[in-house]
Amino acid sequence: MTVFNGKTGEEMDTVDYDPARYDDGLMWGDYAMARIEPGNRVDRFLSGVAYLDGKKPYAVFARGYYTRAVIATYSWDGKNIRQQWKADSGWTPMDNPFDAGPHGTPGENQEYASLTTQGAHSLAAADVDGDGKHEIVYGSSTLDHDGSLLYSSSDVMPPESAAPGDIAGLGHGDALHVTDIDPNRPGKEIFMVHEGGPWAPYGYALRDAATGEVIFGEYTGRDTGRGMVGDVDPESEGLETWAAGLYTADGERISDAQPGTNMNIKWAANMTTQIIDGSGNDTPEIHDWQQGRILTAEGTRTNNGTKGNPSLVADIFGDWREELLLRTADSSSIRIYMSTEVTDHKLYTLMHDAQYRTGIAWQNTAYNQPAYTSFYLGSDIDWSTVPQPDISMPGQLSVLQNKTEAFVTNGELTNPLAKQLANTLNKAINHAEKGSEKNTVKFLEKFQTQLTKENMQEYISSQAKRELLYQVDLLLH
C-alpha cells in the first residue's frame, strides 16, 4: 500500500499489504468446496475509514470473510503509514485442503477464532458502545475500537435446520445496515441477511449493535441474499426492515410484499426513505413505497447487472437529503440528480456526522451498501436526540475574503467601502490566526455593520451585499 503526494505524484511511503496472499487459495479453502475456485476466498477484500480514537480517521483494510479473516487498521502522520492494530482469525484447520468444509470452522488464533465465516460483502464503522470511538462491524462480528473482539454473534439452530440445538454463528451475508433503526430502544441496531441456509440459525436478523444479541429474525433455510432498511411506512415508528416481507422496527409484520433492496436514498421532503431500482440496461428510477415512481433518470445506467447500484448516493450539496450520481448510458459523463421537493425540515449536512461520512467512504466497497447517520433519521424524528456536531470552518474566512475581492474586481464593490471592508477583514483574519476568537468576532461584526451603513449603499450592488452578509452571518453563527 502506497501513499502518493497528490501534487507531485511522489511516493511518500509504502508498506506490504497485511496479510500477504500466501497462495492462490489452497489454505483459504478455495480447493475444498464443491466448486474449485482458486483466487476466490483468498482475494475477498474490504476497506473503509473509521475514527478509532474518536478524533482522527484511520484506514481499514481486510482480507477474507468466508474462512480466515484478517482486519488491519493504519494511521498516516503525513510521512509514514503505521499499522494501528490487526485482528487475525488464523487459518481454518483442514485435514485435507482438497476435501473439507471449512465454512463455520473456528480459526487457529484463539483470540479471534470466531471471526471465520462471519464477514459480509461490506463492513461498517460505527460507535456501537457509546464511547465516542468507532467500532468495525465486520458482518456478524464486531471489533472494538482497539482491535479487540467485542462479540461474534451466534444462536441456537432451530429444529428444522441441519443441526438442531447446536450453537452456530450467524454467518456470512450479502447486505449489512447499521444505524438507530428502532428509536424506542437504546443504542443502535444492525440488520443483516445471511446465506448459510440450513446451516445458519437465521436467514435475516435484527440485532443489538452493542451486544450482538438477536432482537428478532427468521430461519429461512435458504440463502437470503438481499435485505434493506428505511422509513418507507411513516405510519409505523422507526425504520422498517425487509428481506422476506416488510416488518416494523420492533418485528411486527406489515406486509408480505416489500420494496426493492438494491439501494436506498433519503430523497423526500418528509424524511421518509426511497428506493433506487434499475439494473443492467434498465433505466434507473427512484420509487416511493406509497407514491410509486417519483424519478426516471432517462439516459443513465447503474453500474452492475444484478444489484443496480448507482455510482454514488450521498449528501454532497449540503442539506440533509441525498443526491443520486449516475453514469450516462455511454459512460461519457456523470449526472447528478437532486430532490426539488420543498421541505420544512432543517438539519446540517449529513457529512458532518462521522458515521455517515465514513459510510460514504466505504459505500462502494464490494457489494454497495447505503450510508447511515449515527442517530435516528426518519419522518418521526425526535429532534432532541440529534447530536450537535462540533464544527470548525476556518476556511470560511478565506471564502469571505475571496468573494469580497471578486466583487471589487467586477465593479460591484467600490471605494471607499471596498477599502474599509478589506481592512476590517484583514484584522479579523489576523486575530483568527492568533487564536483570538473574541477579536475575530469583533471585527466580523464590524464588517457586517459596514455593509449595512446607509451612506455606503451606493458603493455596493444589492447582489454583492446579499452574498457578503450571508457569508459573514454563516461565520458568526
C-alpha positions, -999 to +999 in steps of 0.1 A: +000+000+000+014+034-011+006+070-002+014+093-031+019+131-029-013+144-046+005+175-061+037+158-074+029+121-076+059+114-055+058+081-035+057+091+002+056+057+019+049+021+011+041-009+033+033-045+025-004-055+024-011-075+056-018-104+053+000-114+021-018-137-004+003-167+008-010-189-020-038-190-047-064-200-021-054-235-010-051-226+026-082-203+024-105-232+013-106-224-024-100-261-033-121-276-006-156-268-016-179-282-043-166-255-067-128-254-073-122-216-072-085-205-068-083-168-061-118-166-046-118-166-008-082-156-006-089-124-026-120-112-008-111-076+002-129-049+021-118-014+031-131+016+049-123+045+072-130+047+110-125+073+138-109+047+161-099+072+187-129+095+181-107+123+168-090+113+135-096+089+107-078+056+103-077+034+072-092-001+075-082-029+052-095-065+054-088-098+036-111-128+038-146-134+053-156-170+044-127-188+062-097-169+075-105-133+082-079-105+088-087-069+096-059-043+099-060-006+106-035+021+097-026+057+106-009+083+084+010+112+100+020+130+068+052+109+064+046+074+074+020+046+072+018+028+106-003-002+115-025+006+144-037-029+151-045-062+134-072-088+141-065-123+126-087-153+130-058-176+119-061-204+094-092-225+094-080-261+102-084-286+074-072-322+075-073-323+037-075-289+018-089-307-012-117-324+008-131-303+036-159-279+047-140-250+063-170-226+064-181-221+100-150-237+115-132-215+141-097-202+132-065-213+149-059-179+167-080-184+199-085-146+204-102-141+171-112-177+162-149-168+158-143-143+131-142-170+104-173-171+081-188-141+099-178-114+075-201-098+050-196-083+015-192-049+032-182-035+066-193-005+086-177+019+111-200+030+139-198+038+176-219+009+188-210+010+225-213+048+231-177+055+240-173+081+212-150+058+192-158+038+161-160+001+161-157-021+130-189-040+123-175-070+103-206-088+093-219-109+122-189-099+144-178-065+157-143-054+166-139-028+193-120+005+186-088-010+200-090-041+178-103-065+205-132-087+196-164-071+210-185-100+201-192-126+175-230-132+172-244-168+174-276-185+183-292-219+187-300-238+155-338-243+151-355-278+149-360-276+111-323-268+105-294-291+096-281-292+131-309-287+156-299-275+190-263-266+181-248-232+187-238-216+154-225-183+142-250-161+123-225-163+095-218-146+062-243-124+044-246-101+014-262-070+030-255-051+062-271-020+077-261-002+109-279+028+124-305+036+150-333+015+135-356+014+165-356+048+183-376+032+212-346+010+221-313+025+235-284+025+211-281+013+175-292-019+157-278-040+129-299-056+102-282-083+082-292-111+058-274-145+059-267-171+033-259-201+054-293-217+046-300-248+066-266-244+084-274-209+098-298-200+126-313-171+107-319-160+071-322-124+083-319-109+118-320-076+136-295-075+164-284-051+192-253-033+178-237-031+213-241-068+223-247-087+191-278-103+206-306-110+182-338-089+187-358-107+161-352-127+130-364-157+110-349-190+099-354-193+062-334-225+053-320-208+022-295-182+011-314-149+019-294-127-004-310-092-001-322-070+027-328-034+033-339-009+060-356+025+057-386+046+067-410+035+039-441+034+061-444+067+080-474+053+100-450+028+118-425+040+143-388+036+134-372+023+103-388-007+086-367-038+077-373-062+049-357-093+034-387-118+033-416-095+039-419-060+054-415-056+092-417-027+117-386-018+137-398-040+166-405-070+144-442-068+136-450-080+101-467-053+079-469-069+045-458-100+025-448-075-003-418-054+002-398-026-015-367-031-036-334-040-020-307-026-043-300+009-027-320+034-007-319+072-007-330+099+016-349+120-011-383+131+002-392+163+020-409+144+049-377+124+058-390+091+045-368+067+026-370+059-011-356+030-032-334+031-063-343+005-089-329-004-123-301-029-131-283-039-162-297-019-192-328-008-173-333+029-168-327+038-131-357+050-112-365+062-077-396+047-061-415+056-030-433+027-013-465+046-011-464+071-040-448+048-067-422+061-092-410+097-084-380+099-107-369+084-140-333+091-148-335+089-186-303+083-205-284+068-175-274+034-162-264+018-129-231+000-126-238-037-125-260-064-138-278-078-107-277-052-079-284-020-098-260+002-078-256+038-089-222+055-090-229+071-056-257+081-032-245+108-009-254+142+006-229+161-015-246+196-018-251+203+019-287+198+030-298+166+047-311+150+016-290+127-007-281+132-043-281+105-069-250+102-090-253+080-122-232+074-153-247+082-187-256+053-208-225+057-229-203+061-198-191+095-210-201+116-180-217+116-146-252+131-139-262+143-105-299+144-095-311+163-065-345+165-049-366+196-057-393+189-031-397+219-007-391+208+029-397+224+062-372+202+080-338+218+087-307+198+095-270+201+090-254+183+061-252+146+067-214+147+061-210+164+094-219+131+110-188+110+113-206+077+108-223+089+077-191+104+063-172+071+068-202+053+052-197+073+020-161+062+021-169+025+021-203+027+002-187+013-030-167-015-013-176-049-026-214-051-026-225-014-024-245-005+008-262+027+019-246+051+044-264+059+076-262+085+103-252+077+139-287+090+150-322+081+141-333+097+108-369+093+098-402+110+094-409+106+131-375+120+142-371+133+177-350+164+173-339+164+209-319+132+202-300+147+172-264+154+182-249+188+175-216+184+157-186+204+169-179+222+136-148+243+128-148+262+095-116+283+093-117+281+055-148+303+055-127+334+063-109+328+031-142+323+012-154+357+026-121+373+016-122+358-019-158+369-025-151+404-013-121+407-037-142+392-066-168+419-062-141+446-062-127+431-094-161+430-112-170+465-101-199+456-077-179+469-047-160+502-049-142+526-027-144+539-001-165+509+012-142+484-005-111+497+013-130+497+047-142+461+043-107+449+032-090+465+062-116+451+087-115+416+072-077+416+073-078+424+110-104+395+115-081+371+097-050+382+117-069+376+150-082+342+138-046+331+130-036+342+165-064+321+180-084+351+194-120+342+188-133+372+207-114+397+185-122+378+153-159+380+161-155+417+170-141+426+135-166+403+117-194+422+134-178+455+123-176+441+087-213+433+090-221+468+102-201+485+075-220+465+048-253+479+061-244+516+066-269+538+047-243+562+034-223+534+018-250+517-003-241+535-035-207+517-034-221+481-034-246+462-055-276+446-039-263+411-050-228+417-035-243+430-003-267+400+000-239+374-006-214+390+018-240+394+045-248+357+041-211+346+044-204+368+074-236+356+091-225+320+085-192+327+101-207+344+131-231+316+138 
